[in-house]
Amino acid sequence: MSPELCITIGMSLSCVSLWAPSGPPQAPNWADPPPLSQAVTSQPASRRDPTDTASTKSDQSGSDTYYSSGRAAKAQAARQLALRYIELWSAPNRVTIPSAAAFYGPSVIFHGKKRDIGSVIAEKRRFAQRWPDRNYHYRPGTTYVGCDSHGATCTVWSIFDFSATAPQNGRRSRGIGEHELIISFTGPSPIILSENSRVLLRGAYNIADRQN
């Protein structure tokens, strides 16, 4: 069984069948990078294989077109949600903190552990207060979307650039990371079911710096 990979090329969305191995969850670390000796430069380990329960070739009614168009639409919706999410974390805290919970359900698998949304938002609030000036940007051409056979969940994986400053103490952090969201379409609106990210390289001049 294989999920479907949808890659944005220009303004179009191209989808093919794929399989990719799961990787271990990584510790949350968006703006506090590890020592350079621990920086990751190999192929990302967190590109996951969404749970697949049926063949991508056809549905029970025998309609290939239904699943192909349905997954492509959900892949595009998942990509747009991920883009809105990362843009939110470049907004001022007065916007980011009250808006973040709307992207989730009552609980979320946060860096490999199932947690209630209240505790996750509290952690994100502390992070935002520690780094009040933030810029996050997905790198062009690095966003991949894989959806399961029924389109119940889609996984969005991307490389992102970040830059964060703390005017209260003069600290600054910047670098490159990877970000993964598993998005559920089983409810009335898509929500983040799982979130994972890690820093790949610290101190790198990047797109986020050029936005400042």
N, CA and C of each residue as an Amber inpcrd file, in Angstrom:
protein
   636
   0.8430000  -1.1940000   0.0000000   0.0000000   0.0000000   0.0000000
   0.8810000   1.2480000   0.0000000   0.4940000   2.2340000  -0.7510000
   1.3410000   3.4160000  -0.8680000   0.5070000   4.6700000  -0.7740000
   1.0320000   5.7250000  -0.1270000   0.3650000   7.0200000  -0.1690000
   0.6340000   7.6800000  -1.4970000   0.0660000   8.8250000  -1.7090000
   0.2640000   9.5530000  -2.9400000   1.0700000  10.7960000  -2.6520000
   2.0710000  11.0650000  -3.4830000   2.9140000  12.2470000  -3.3520000
   2.4410000  13.2890000  -4.3320000   2.1780000  14.4700000  -3.8310000
   1.7490000  15.5720000  -4.6830000   2.7650000  16.6960000  -4.5520000
   3.3540000  17.1030000  -5.6460000   4.3840000  18.1250000  -5.6480000
   3.8970000  19.3180000  -6.4430000   4.0100000  20.4960000  -5.8610000
   3.6300000  21.7070000  -6.5610000   4.7360000  22.1040000  -7.5240000
   4.4030000  22.1830000  -8.8180000   5.3370000  22.6160000  -9.8470000
   4.7150000  23.8280000 -10.5280000   5.2610000  25.0060000 -10.2620000
   4.6330000  26.2300000 -10.7610000   3.2830000  26.4080000 -10.1080000
   2.2250000  26.4850000 -10.9090000   0.8690000  26.6480000 -10.3860000
   0.1010000  25.3360000 -10.4130000   0.7170000  24.2360000 -10.8400000
   0.0140000  22.9640000 -10.9540000   0.4410000  22.0060000  -9.8600000
  -0.3970000  20.9970000  -9.6070000  -0.1390000  19.9990000  -8.5700000
  -0.0560000  18.6470000  -9.2420000   1.0890000  17.9930000  -9.1730000
   1.2990000  16.6970000  -9.8020000   1.3600000  15.6200000  -8.7280000
   0.6300000  14.5080000  -8.9290000   0.5450000  13.4670000  -7.9080000
   1.0140000  12.1260000  -8.4590000   1.8380000  11.4150000  -7.6650000
   2.2710000  10.0800000  -8.0240000   2.2280000   9.2100000  -6.7790000
   2.2160000   7.8920000  -6.9570000   2.2200000   6.9620000  -5.8320000
   3.6330000   6.8220000  -5.2970000   3.7570000   6.7000000  -3.9490000
   5.0850000   6.5490000  -3.3600000   5.0010000   5.7640000  -2.0740000
   6.1800000   5.3630000  -1.5780000   6.3160000   4.8220000  -0.2300000
   7.5560000   5.4340000   0.3810000   7.4710000   5.8170000   1.6490000
   8.6460000   6.3760000   2.3260000   8.6800000   5.8520000   3.7460000
   9.8570000   5.5300000   4.2920000   9.9550000   4.9730000   5.6470000
   9.6910000   6.0150000   6.7030000   9.1840000   5.5570000   7.8280000
   8.9560000   6.4460000   8.9530000  10.2760000   6.7480000   9.6490000
  10.3100000   7.8750000  10.3650000  11.4960000   8.2190000  11.1220000
  11.1340000   8.5050000  12.5570000  12.1000000   8.4850000  13.4650000
  11.8210000   8.7310000  14.8810000  11.4280000  10.1700000  15.1090000
  10.5430000  10.4420000  16.0840000  10.1750000  11.8220000  16.3810000
  11.3690000  12.6130000  16.8630000  11.3810000  13.8940000  16.5340000
  12.4680000  14.7690000  16.9260000  11.9900000  15.7490000  18.0020000
  12.9090000  16.1820000  18.8320000  12.5550000  17.1230000  19.8950000
  12.1800000  18.4690000  19.2960000  11.1880000  19.1520000  19.8660000
  10.8080000  20.4600000  19.3370000  11.9450000  21.4580000  19.4730000
  12.2670000  22.1330000  18.4040000  13.4090000  23.0450000  18.4360000
  13.3750000  23.9420000  17.2120000  12.5120000  24.9360000  17.2130000
  12.3420000  25.7940000  16.0390000  13.3420000  26.9240000  16.0050000
  13.7430000  27.4510000  17.1060000  14.6050000  28.6320000  17.0840000
  15.8580000  28.4780000  17.9190000  15.9350000  27.4240000  18.7130000
  17.1240000  27.1680000  19.5160000  17.8680000  25.9910000  18.9050000
  18.7440000  26.2180000  17.9260000  19.3700000  25.1050000  17.2190000
  20.3790000  24.3690000  18.0800000  20.6530000  23.0870000  17.7380000
  21.6650000  22.3140000  18.4740000  23.0460000  22.7840000  18.0790000
  24.0800000  22.2950000  18.7770000  25.4490000  22.6140000  18.3410000
  25.6540000  22.2110000  16.8910000  26.5270000  22.9140000  16.2020000
  26.7250000  22.6750000  14.7840000  27.1110000  21.2280000  14.5110000
  27.8080000  20.5890000  15.4520000  28.2270000  19.2040000  15.2560000
  27.0430000  18.2560000  15.2060000  25.8840000  18.7090000  15.7200000
  24.6870000  17.8730000  15.7120000  23.7510000  18.2270000  14.5680000
  24.1300000  19.2010000  13.7570000  23.2590000  19.6190000  12.6550000
  23.0740000  18.4650000  11.6780000  21.8930000  18.3750000  11.1200000
  21.5560000  17.2770000  10.2240000  21.6340000  17.7620000   8.7910000
  22.3520000  17.0460000   7.9590000  22.4490000  17.4320000   6.5580000
  22.0490000  16.2990000   5.6260000  21.7180000  15.1210000   6.1730000
  21.3200000  13.9900000   5.3450000  19.8480000  14.0750000   4.9950000
  19.3540000  13.0850000   4.2430000  17.9490000  13.0700000   3.8620000
  17.0750000  13.0730000   5.1040000  16.0040000  13.8770000   5.1350000
  15.1680000  14.0080000   6.3320000  14.6380000  12.6630000   6.7990000
  14.6730000  12.4680000   8.1410000  14.2060000  11.1990000   8.6920000
  12.7310000  11.2320000   9.0120000  12.1020000  12.4130000   8.9710000
  10.7230000  12.5120000   9.4440000   9.7090000  12.5290000   8.3150000
  10.1400000  12.2320000   7.0660000   9.1570000  12.1480000   5.9920000
   8.4020000  10.8450000   6.1590000   7.1690000  10.8880000   6.5790000
   6.4480000   9.7130000   7.0350000   5.5950000   9.0980000   5.9300000
   5.2090000   7.8580000   6.1790000   4.2730000   7.1620000   5.3160000
   2.9120000   7.2050000   5.9930000   1.9810000   8.0480000   5.5440000
   0.6630000   8.1120000   6.1900000  -0.0130000   6.7440000   6.1640000
  -0.8020000   6.4420000   7.1940000  -1.4990000   5.1670000   7.2750000
  -2.3290000   4.9460000   6.0240000  -2.1470000   3.7970000   5.4140000
  -2.7970000   3.4960000   4.1460000  -3.6470000   2.2590000   4.3320000
  -4.9110000   2.3440000   3.9780000  -5.8010000   1.2210000   4.2150000
  -6.3920000   0.6490000   2.9350000  -6.0720000   1.1880000   1.7730000
  -6.6280000   0.6890000   0.5210000  -5.7090000   1.0570000  -0.6310000
  -5.8930000   0.3700000  -1.7390000  -5.0620000   0.6400000  -2.9000000
  -5.3370000   2.0210000  -3.4600000  -4.2950000   2.6680000  -4.0040000
  -4.4960000   3.9780000  -4.6180000  -5.0650000   3.8370000  -6.0190000
  -5.2060000   2.6070000  -6.5170000  -5.6460000   2.4180000  -7.8910000
  -7.1390000   2.6590000  -8.0740000  -7.9410000   2.2660000  -7.1000000
  -9.3850000   2.4370000  -7.2780000 -10.0710000   2.4120000  -5.9360000
 -11.3170000   2.9330000  -5.8880000 -12.1180000   2.8540000  -4.6720000
 -13.1100000   1.7080000  -4.8320000 -13.9900000   1.5130000  -3.8330000
 -14.9040000   0.3860000  -3.8720000 -15.8800000   0.4840000  -5.0280000
 -16.1400000   1.6790000  -5.5140000 -17.0570000   1.8500000  -6.6280000
 -16.3470000   1.6930000  -7.9630000 -15.0190000   1.4920000  -7.9260000
 -14.2710000   1.3150000  -9.1520000 -13.9360000   2.6120000  -9.8520000
 -14.0330000   3.7430000  -9.1600000 -13.7930000   5.0400000  -9.7910000
 -12.4010000   5.5410000  -9.4680000 -11.4580000   5.4110000 -10.4180000
 -10.1210000   5.9540000 -10.2370000 -10.1550000   7.4660000 -10.1840000
 -11.0000000   8.0600000 -11.0000000 -11.0690000   9.5200000 -11.0950000
 -11.4720000  10.1410000  -9.7730000 -12.4140000   9.4900000  -9.0580000
 -12.8860000  10.0270000  -7.7870000 -11.7410000  10.1870000  -6.8080000
 -10.9430000   9.0920000  -6.6350000  -9.8610000   9.1670000  -5.6710000
  -8.7460000  10.0850000  -6.1240000  -8.4390000  10.0650000  -7.4100000
  -7.3570000  10.9080000  -7.9030000  -7.6610000  12.3790000  -7.6900000
  -8.8530000  12.8040000  -8.0930000  -9.2080000  14.2150000  -7.9410000
  -9.4240000  14.5700000  -6.4800000  -9.9960000  13.6240000  -5.6860000
 -10.2380000  13.9030000  -4.2770000  -8.9500000  14.0760000  -3.5040000
  -7.9760000  13.2040000  -3.7350000  -6.7010000  13.3260000  -3.0390000
  -5.9550000  14.5790000  -3.4680000  -6.0080000  14.8940000  -4.7400000
  -5.3100000  16.0850000  -5.2110000  -5.8770000  17.3470000  -4.5690000
  -7.2000000  17.4070000  -4.4400000  -7.8300000  18.5760000  -3.8130000
  -7.4480000  18.6690000  -2.3420000  -7.4350000  17.5290000  -1.6510000
  -7.0720000  17.5410000  -0.2330000  -5.5880000  17.8330000  -0.0490000
  -4.7690000  17.3460000  -0.9690000  -3.3450000  17.6620000  -0.8970000
  -3.1180000  19.1650000  -1.0200000  -3.8490000  19.7880000  -1.9260000
  -3.7180000  21.2330000  -2.0760000  -4.2240000  21.9630000  -0.8370000
  -5.3420000  21.4890000  -0.2620000  -5.8770000  22.1080000   0.9560000
  -4.9010000  21.9400000   2.1160000  -4.2600000  20.7680000   2.2140000
  -3.2860000  20.5340000   3.2830000  -2.0890000  21.4620000   3.1280000
  -1.6340000  21.6270000   1.9090000  -0.4980000  22.5170000   1.6430000
  -0.8330000  23.9510000   2.0470000  -2.0370000  24.4050000   1.7060000
  -2.4350000  25.7630000   2.0450000  -2.5640000  25.9530000   3.5520000
  -3.0830000  24.9370000   4.2620000  -3.1740000  25.0310000   5.7220000
  -1.7830000  25.1430000   6.3350000  -0.8440000  24.3230000   5.8430000
   0.5220000  24.3820000   6.3710000   1.1470000  25.7450000   6.1150000
   0.8760000  26.3140000   4.9510000   1.4170000  27.6310000   4.6350000
   0.8380000  28.6960000   5.5590000  -0.4780000  28.6440000   5.8000000
  -1.1000000  29.6020000   6.7310000  -0.5320000  29.4420000   8.1380000
  -0.2790000  28.1930000   8.5150000   0.2370000  27.9170000   9.8510000
   1.6200000  28.5330000  10.0470000   2.5080000  28.3100000   9.1110000
   3.8650000  28.8430000   9.2890000   3.8710000  30.3690000   9.1600000
   2.9830000  30.9150000   8.3380000   2.8660000  32.3740000   8.2530000
   2.3760000  32.9560000   9.5760000   1.4990000  32.2100000  10.2660000
   1.0080000  32.6870000  11.5620000   2.1530000  32.8970000  12.5350000
   3.1800000  32.0350000  12.4740000   4.2900000  32.1420000  13.4140000
   5.2780000  33.2360000  13.0410000   5.0130000  33.9380000  11.9580000
   5.7770000  35.1470000  11.6440000   5.0200000  36.4020000  12.0530000
   3.8010000  36.2330000  12.5470000   2.9650000  37.3660000  12.9440000
   3.3110000  37.8100000  14.3690000   2.8810000  39.0160000  14.7550000
   3.0940000  39.4690000  16.1390000   2.3830000  38.5520000  17.1250000
   2.8760000  38.5070000  18.3490000   2.2950000  37.6250000  19.3650000
   0.8180000  37.8990000  19.6170000   0.4020000  39.1480000  19.4860000
  -1.0100000  39.4630000  19.7200000  -1.9230000  38.7700000  18.7010000
  -1.3530000  38.3600000  17.5650000  -2.1010000  37.6200000  16.5420000
  -1.8450000  36.1240000  16.6780000  -0.5830000  35.7550000  16.8470000
  -0.1970000  34.3430000  16.8590000  -0.8300000  33.5670000  17.9980000
  -0.6750000  34.0500000  19.2150000  -1.0930000  33.2750000  20.3810000
  -2.6050000  33.0130000  20.4040000  -3.4730000  34.0130000  20.1650000
  -4.9090000  33.7120000  20.1890000  -5.3770000  32.8430000  19.0190000
  -4.6150000  32.8200000  17.9270000  -5.0650000  32.1230000  16.7200000
  -4.5610000  30.6970000  16.6070000  -3.5280000  30.3330000  17.3420000
  -2.8620000  29.0470000  17.1270000  -3.7750000  27.8530000  17.3870000
  -4.6060000  27.9110000  18.4180000  -5.4200000  26.7500000  18.7930000
  -6.4000000  26.3460000  17.7000000  -6.7890000  27.2700000  16.8420000
  -7.7730000  26.9760000  15.7990000  -7.2590000  25.9770000  14.7700000
  -5.9540000  25.7460000  14.7300000  -5.3820000  24.8070000  13.7730000
  -5.4470000  23.3600000  14.2590000  -5.8450000  23.1530000  15.5230000
  -5.8000000  21.8280000  16.1300000  -7.1790000  21.3790000  16.6010000
  -7.2650000  20.0780000  16.9350000  -8.4050000  19.5430000  17.6400000
  -8.1360000  19.5470000  19.1290000  -8.8800000  18.7320000  19.8990000
  -8.6890000  18.7010000  21.3610000  -7.3240000  18.1660000  21.7770000
  -6.6930000  17.3440000  20.9300000  -5.3710000  16.8030000  21.2390000
  -4.5530000  16.7390000  19.9610000  -3.2440000  16.5780000  20.1250000
  -2.3440000  16.5270000  18.9700000  -1.1400000  15.6620000  19.3340000
  -0.6020000  14.9500000  18.3730000   0.6540000  14.2310000  18.5800000
   1.7640000  15.2340000  18.3100000   2.3730000  15.7110000  19.3740000
   3.3390000  16.8040000  19.3000000   4.7360000  16.2530000  19.5330000
   5.5260000  16.1790000  18.4790000   6.8790000  15.6270000  18.5490000
   6.8760000  14.2250000  19.1600000   5.9490000  13.4030000  18.6610000
   5.9100000  11.9930000  19.0300000   5.0790000  11.6470000  20.2390000
   4.5470000  12.6340000  20.9600000   3.7650000  12.3700000  22.1640000
   2.3680000  12.9800000  22.0390000   1.3620000  12.1860000  22.3970000
  -0.0030000  12.7030000  22.3670000  -0.2270000  13.6260000  23.5550000
  -0.6630000  14.8460000  23.2680000  -0.8640000  15.8440000  24.3220000
  -2.1660000  16.5850000  24.0970000  -2.7520000  17.0670000  25.1880000
  -3.9380000  17.8950000  25.0340000  -3.5210000  19.2550000  24.4980000
  -4.4280000  19.8830000  23.7830000  -4.0680000  21.1080000  23.0710000
  -3.7220000  22.2410000  24.0340000  -4.2930000  22.2340000  25.2300000
  -3.9870000  23.2870000  26.2010000  -2.5160000  23.3240000  26.5630000
  -1.9230000  22.1330000  26.7720000  -0.5090000  22.0950000  27.1560000
   0.3880000  22.5000000  25.9880000  -0.0080000  22.1320000  24.7700000
   0.7860000  22.4990000  23.5950000   0.7530000  24.0080000  23.3700000
  -0.4240000  24.5870000  23.4770000  -0.5330000  26.0390000  23.2880000
   0.2230000  26.7790000  24.3790000   0.2060000  26.2610000  25.6000000
   0.9740000  26.8930000  26.6860000   2.4680000  26.8700000  26.3660000
   2.9430000  25.7580000  25.8210000   4.3590000  25.6700000  25.4390000
   4.6820000  26.6310000  24.3080000   3.7950000  26.7120000  23.3390000
   4.0170000  27.6270000  22.2190000   3.9570000  29.0900000  22.6740000
   3.0980000  29.3670000  23.6570000   3.0210000  30.7320000  24.1820000
   4.3440000  31.1280000  24.8390000   4.9180000  30.2080000  25.6080000
   6.2140000  30.4950000  26.2370000   7.2950000  30.7160000  25.1750000
   7.2720000  29.8990000  24.1410000   8.2230000  30.0510000  23.0530000
   8.0720000  31.4160000  22.3840000   6.8200000  31.7930000  22.0900000
   6.5620000  33.0650000  21.4150000   6.9800000  34.2520000  22.2770000
   6.7810000  34.1390000  23.5610000   7.1860000  35.2290000  24.4570000
   8.7050000  35.3140000  24.5770000   9.3840000  34.1700000  24.4710000
  10.8460000  34.1630000  24.5290000  11.4510000  34.7260000  23.2490000
  10.7700000  34.4820000  22.1120000  11.2350000  34.9650000  20.8090000
  10.1070000  35.7500000  20.1470000   9.8870000  36.9900000  20.5430000
   8.7230000  37.7370000  20.0440000   8.8230000  38.1750000  18.5800000
  10.0230000  38.2870000  18.0430000  10.1940000  38.6940000  16.6430000
  10.6660000  37.4910000  15.8390000   9.7720000  36.9660000  14.9970000
  10.0630000  35.7130000  14.2830000   9.7340000  35.8460000  12.7940000
  10.5150000  35.1540000  11.9920000  10.2160000  35.0210000  10.5680000
  10.4340000  33.5640000  10.1660000   9.3920000  32.9620000   9.5940000
   9.4620000  31.5960000   9.0930000   9.0060000  31.5910000   7.6440000
   9.7460000  30.8750000   6.8040000   9.3720000  30.7960000   5.3900000
   9.7450000  29.4210000   4.8490000   8.7580000  28.7610000   4.2140000
   9.0820000  27.5240000   3.5190000   9.9880000  27.8360000   2.3350000
  10.9790000  27.0000000   2.1170000  11.8590000  27.1700000   0.9640000
  11.1080000  26.7800000  -0.3110000  11.1530000  27.6140000  -1.3400000
  10.4570000  27.2850000  -2.5940000  10.9240000  25.9380000  -3.1510000
   9.9620000  25.1490000  -3.5980000  10.2750000  23.8700000  -4.2200000
  10.5990000  22.7460000  -3.2690000  10.4090000  22.9450000  -1.9520000
  10.7560000  21.8850000  -0.9920000   9.5400000  21.2900000  -0.2930000
   8.3440000  21.6610000  -0.6780000   7.1430000  21.1800000   0.0010000
   6.5910000  19.9460000  -0.6990000   6.4090000  18.8760000   0.0870000
   5.8780000  17.6130000  -0.4200000   4.6230000  17.2560000   0.3670000
   3.6250000  16.7230000  -0.3290000   2.3700000  16.3470000   0.3080000
   2.0320000  14.9140000  -0.0640000   1.8080000  14.0620000   0.9380000
   1.3850000  12.6840000   0.7100000   0.0780000  12.4260000   1.4290000
  -0.9180000  11.8870000   0.7100000  -2.2310000  11.6060000   1.2970000
  -2.4970000  10.1100000   1.2980000  -3.2430000   9.6220000   2.2860000
  -3.5720000   8.2070000   2.3110000  -4.6140000   7.8940000   1.2340000
  -4.9230000   6.6160000   1.0690000  -5.7610000   6.1890000  -0.0560000
  -7.1420000   6.8260000  -0.0550000  -7.7000000   7.0350000   1.1230000
  -9.0490000   7.5870000   1.2160000  -9.0490000   9.1000000   1.4150000
  -7.8820000   9.7010000   1.5240000  -7.8290000  11.1440000   1.7270000
  -8.2170000  11.5650000   3.1240000  -8.1730000  10.6350000   4.0860000
  -8.5280000  10.9870000   5.4630000  -7.4520000  11.8470000   6.1100000
  -6.1880000  11.5780000   5.7720000  -5.0860000  12.3820000   6.2980000
  -4.1030000  12.6800000   5.1680000  -3.4490000  13.8190000   5.2760000
  -2.3730000  14.1900000   4.3630000  -1.1880000  14.6660000   5.2000000
   0.0080000  14.2900000   4.7860000   1.2260000  14.7130000   5.4570000
   1.9270000  15.7640000   4.6050000   2.2360000  16.9020000   5.2190000
   2.9530000  17.9790000   4.5380000   4.3450000  18.0650000   5.1360000
   5.3500000  17.9400000   4.2970000   6.7380000  18.0380000   4.7470000
   7.4290000  19.1280000   3.9510000   8.2290000  19.9460000   4.6390000
   8.9200000  21.0280000   3.9440000  10.1830000  21.4240000   4.6910000
  11.1070000  22.0370000   3.9460000  12.2570000  22.7150000   4.5370000
  11.8620000  24.1640000   4.7820000  12.2370000  24.7070000   5.9460000
  11.9150000  26.1070000   6.2290000  13.1570000  26.8500000   6.7050000
  13.1570000  28.1420000   6.4380000  14.1690000  29.0560000   6.9740000
  13.5590000  29.8030000   8.1420000  14.3470000  30.0500000   9.1740000
  13.8260000  30.8160000  10.3020000  14.8400000  31.8500000  10.7670000
  14.2950000  32.9110000  11.3120000  15.0870000  33.9560000  11.9590000
  14.2660000  34.4580000  13.1290000  14.8740000  34.5190000  14.3110000
  14.1520000  34.9630000  15.5020000  15.0530000  35.8290000  16.3590000
  14.4760000  36.8670000  16.9260000  15.2270000  37.7390000  17.8180000
  14.4410000  37.9570000  19.0980000  15.1900000  38.2500000  20.1580000
  14.6090000  38.5400000  21.4640000  15.1210000  39.9080000  21.9060000
  14.4080000  40.9810000  21.5760000  14.8850000  42.3250000  21.9280000
  15.1140000  42.5220000  23.4140000  14.4110000  41.7720000  24.2480000
  14.5320000  41.9460000  25.6940000  15.9150000  41.5730000  26.2160000
  16.6290000  40.6900000  25.4860000  17.9720000  40.3160000  25.9400000
  19.0160000  40.3380000  24.8170000  18.6180000  40.7720000  23.6370000
  19.5560000  40.9020000  22.5320000  19.9280000  39.6020000  21.8500000
  19.2380000  38.5230000  22.1510000  19.5690000  37.2390000  21.5320000
  19.0230000  37.1610000  20.1110000  19.6840000  36.3620000  19.2930000
  19.2640000  36.1580000  17.9130000  19.5360000  34.7110000  17.5170000
  18.6220000  34.1260000  16.7690000  18.7960000  32.7610000  16.2960000
  18.2960000  32.6840000  14.8610000  19.0050000  31.9380000  14.0280000
  18.5690000  31.7660000  12.6520000  19.1060000  30.4450000  12.1320000
  18.4820000  29.9280000  11.0900000  18.9330000  28.6740000  10.5310000
  17.9360000  28.0780000   9.5690000  18.0860000  26.7810000   9.3520000
  17.2610000  26.0350000   8.4130000  16.7460000  24.7910000   9.1220000
  15.4880000  24.4690000   8.9230000  14.9060000  23.3020000   9.5690000
  13.9680000  22.5530000   8.6490000  13.4390000  21.4510000   9.1690000
  12.3920000  20.7250000   8.4490000  11.1420000  20.6850000   9.3100000
   9.9990000  20.6570000   8.6640000   8.7200000  20.7430000   9.3530000
   7.7740000  19.7220000   8.7500000   7.0580000  19.0210000   9.6060000
   6.0930000  18.0250000   9.1610000   4.7750000  18.1950000   9.8930000
   3.6990000  18.2480000   9.1420000   2.3600000  18.2740000   9.7060000
   1.5570000  17.1320000   9.1060000   0.8540000  16.3740000   9.9470000
  -0.1330000  15.4090000   9.4690000  -1.4980000  16.0350000   9.7120000
  -2.2460000  16.2040000   8.6530000  -3.4970000  16.9480000   8.6920000
  -4.6630000  15.9960000   8.4690000  -5.6580000  16.0760000   9.3460000
  -6.8280000  15.2140000   9.2730000  -7.9710000  15.9200000   8.5500000
  -8.6620000  15.1580000   7.6800000  -9.8290000  15.6630000   6.9580000
 -11.0930000  14.9240000   7.3700000 -11.0760000  14.2730000   8.5300000
 -12.2270000  13.4690000   8.9380000 -13.3290000  14.2950000   9.5920000
 -13.0520000  15.5190000   9.9910000 -14.0410000  16.3760000  10.6380000
 -14.6050000  17.4090000   9.6910000 -15.3530000  18.3660000  10.2130000
 -15.9580000  19.4020000   9.3680000 -14.9360000  20.3250000   8.7170000
 -13.7460000  20.4310000   9.3040000 -12.6840000  21.2510000   8.7170000
 -11.3480000  20.5770000   9.0050000 -10.3460000  20.7750000   8.1570000
  -9.0470000  20.1280000   8.3790000  -8.3620000  20.6590000   9.6310000
  -7.7130000  19.7590000  10.3680000  -6.9830000  20.1330000  11.5780000
  -5.6430000  19.4120000  11.6000000  -4.7120000  19.9430000  12.3760000
  -3.4050000  19.3030000  12.5350000  -3.5320000  18.1530000  13.5270000
  -3.2290000  16.9490000  13.0480000  -3.2900000  15.7540000  13.8750000
  -1.9490000  15.4860000  14.5460000  -0.8690000  15.8330000  13.8470000
   0.4730000  15.5810000  14.3490000   1.4010000  16.6670000  13.8400000
   2.3720000  17.0480000  14.6910000   3.3370000  18.0880000  14.3200000
   4.7330000  17.6610000  14.7500000   5.6950000  17.8810000  13.8670000
   7.0690000  17.5400000  14.1710000   7.9870000  18.4990000  13.4250000
   9.0960000  18.8750000  14.0390000  10.0600000  19.7490000  13.3720000
  11.4220000  19.5620000  14.0170000  12.4560000  19.9350000  13.2900000
  13.8060000  19.9160000  13.8440000  14.6810000  20.8790000  13.0560000
  15.7400000  21.3320000  13.6900000  16.7120000  22.2120000  13.0490000
  17.7020000  21.3550000  12.2760000  17.9680000  21.7370000  11.0470000
  18.9530000  21.0490000  10.2200000  20.3070000  21.7340000  10.2570000
  20.3030000  23.0530000  10.3070000  21.5540000  23.8040000  10.2790000
  21.3470000  25.1280000  10.9920000  22.2340000  25.4760000  11.8850000
  22.1200000  26.7240000  12.6190000  22.9940000  27.8030000  11.9730000
  22.6070000  29.0400000  12.2090000  23.4290000  30.1760000  11.8250000
  23.5010000  30.4430000  10.3450000  22.6620000  29.7760000   9.5350000
  22.7330000  29.9500000   8.0880000  21.9340000  31.1800000   7.6700000
  22.5400000  32.0360000   6.8420000  21.8090000  33.1680000   6.2730000
  20.7720000  32.6190000   5.3030000  19.5400000  33.0840000   5.4010000
  18.4680000  32.4460000   4.6450000  17.3860000  33.4290000   4.2510000
  16.2960000  32.9010000   3.6870000  15.1920000  33.7170000   3.2110000
  14.6000000  34.5450000   4.3550000  14.4730000  33.9250000   5.5380000
  13.8900000  34.6320000   6.6770000  14.6790000  35.8950000   7.0180000
  16.0050000  35.8400000   6.9070000  16.8290000  37.0230000   7.1670000
  16.5110000  38.1250000   6.1680000  16.3050000  37.7600000   4.9220000
  16.0740000  38.7800000   3.9040000  14.7280000  39.4520000   4.0460000
  13.8260000  38.8530000   4.8660000  12.5160000  39.4670000   5.0940000
  12.5870000  40.5510000   6.1610000  13.6850000  40.6250000   6.9120000
  13.8110000  41.6000000   7.9990000  14.2810000  42.9580000   7.4740000
